Amino acid sequence: MRTYENIMIVHPDKVGDEYNAIVEKFKGVLSDLNANLLKVDEWGARKLAYPVKKQGRGSYVLTVFEGEPTIIDEFERRLRLDESIIKFQTVQLEKGFVEDDSAAAAEEGQGAEEEE
C-alpha cells in the first residue's frame, strides 16, 4: 500500500452542515475504496492565490490516506464530479506519513501556558 496526500478546496458557499456533509462524503468514498484514513485536517476558509471557477476564497481540507494505486482514479473522478469541490490535488508521499511532532509539542506548550 502507498501513502497519499490529497488537498481539496470546497466551495466557500458550503458552510455548516453542508460543509461537514461534503467532508464526510469523501471520507466515506475513501472507506468504500478500502483506503486507510490516517489524517483529516480542516484548514478552514482561506483566500486563494488566484480565482478558481470565479471564486476568490475556499475551504481547504487535507486528507492523508493509504491505499492501492488503483483507487486514485476513482477517488479523483468523484471529486471532479462534485460541484462543491472547486480544486483538488493528490500526491504520493514517498517516505510515507510522518506525524509532525513539533506541531503537537507546540500545541501542548500553548495549552500549558493558558492554564497558568
C-alpha distance (Angstrom), angle and dihedral (degrees) to the residues before:
residue distance angle dihedral
M1 . . .
R2 3.76 . .
T3 3.78 129.1 .
Y4 3.80 119.1 -122.6
E5 3.78 135.8 -174.6
N6 3.79 121.5 -152.5
I7 3.78 127.6 -171.5
M8 3.77 117.0 -169.1
I9 3.78 128.9 -178.4
V10 3.79 114.1 -143.3
H11 3.82 120.0 -151.3
P12 3.84 109.7 -93.1
D13 3.83 92.6 -127.8
K14 3.81 89.6 66.4
V15 3.80 106.3 88.7
G16 3.79 137.0 151.9
D17 3.79 115.2 -2.3
E18 3.82 93.8 2.1
Y19 3.80 91.1 55.2
N20 3.82 92.6 46.1
A21 3.82 90.0 48.7
I22 3.82 90.9 54.3
V23 3.82 92.7 49.5
E24 3.81 91.3 47.2
K25 3.81 90.7 46.6
F26 3.80 92.6 58.5
K27 3.80 92.4 42.9
G28 3.80 85.5 55.4
V29 3.80 91.7 48.1
L30 3.80 90.0 55.6
S31 3.80 91.1 47.0
D32 3.82 90.5 50.2
L33 3.81 88.9 52.1
N34 3.84 89.7 53.7
A35 3.80 94.3 -110.9
N36 3.79 120.5 152.5
L37 3.83 109.6 -128.4
L38 3.79 110.9 -140.8
K39 3.80 101.7 171.9
V40 3.80 140.4 -1.9
D41 3.79 113.6 -169.3
E42 3.79 121.0 -178.9
W43 3.79 110.7 -155.0
G44 3.79 95.9 -174.9
A45 3.79 130.2 -135.3
R46 3.79 115.9 -25.7
K47 3.78 138.1 169.8
L48 3.80 112.9 -98.0
A49 3.80 120.6 -127.4
Y50 3.80 89.2 -125.5
P51 3.82 134.0 3.0
V52 3.81 114.5 -80.7
K53 3.81 117.1 -166.6
K54 3.83 87.8 -12.9
Q55 3.83 91.8 -56.8
G56 3.81 124.4 124.1
R57 3.81 96.2 -172.5
G58 3.79 136.6 40.2
S59 3.79 142.8 168.2
Y60 3.80 113.2 -107.8
V61 3.81 122.9 -143.9
L62 3.81 122.1 -174.6
T63 3.79 117.3 -159.1
V64 3.81 125.1 -175.4
F65 3.80 117.2 -168.8
E66 3.79 144.2 157.0
G67 3.77 122.8 -130.1
E68 3.75 149.0 124.8
P69 3.83 117.6 -66.5
T70 3.81 90.4 -116.1
I71 3.84 93.5 69.0
I72 3.82 94.5 63.0
D73 3.81 94.4 74.4
E74 3.81 92.7 52.4
F75 3.83 93.9 43.0
E76 3.82 92.4 50.5
R77 3.83 91.0 44.6
R78 3.80 89.6 57.2
L79 3.81 91.4 46.4
R80 3.81 89.5 51.2
L81 3.82 92.1 50.8
D82 3.82 95.0 51.4
E83 3.81 111.0 88.5
S84 3.82 90.6 -157.0
I85 3.82 90.9 68.9
I86 3.80 110.1 76.8
K87 3.82 97.4 178.7
F88 3.80 139.6 -2.7
Q89 3.78 141.5 174.7
T90 3.79 131.2 -166.5
V91 3.79 122.7 -163.6
Q92 3.78 133.3 177.4
L93 3.81 115.7 -119.7
E94 3.79 106.3 -136.2
K95 3.80 95.7 -162.2
G96 3.78 95.3 39.6
F97 3.78 126.9 -119.7
V98 3.79 117.4 -40.6
E99 3.81 117.4 -176.9
D100 3.80 109.1 -129.9
D101 3.82 104.1 -117.4
S102 3.81 94.1 -172.9
A103 3.82 92.0 63.0
A104 3.81 91.5 48.7
A105 3.81 90.9 48.3
A106 3.81 91.1 49.7
E107 3.81 91.0 52.1
E108 3.81 91.2 49.7
G109 3.80 90.8 48.8
Q110 3.79 91.3 49.2
G111 3.82 91.0 50.3
A112 3.82 90.7 51.9
E113 3.81 91.1 51.5
E114 3.79 91.8 51.5
E115 3.81 91.9 53.2
E116 3.81 92.1 57.5
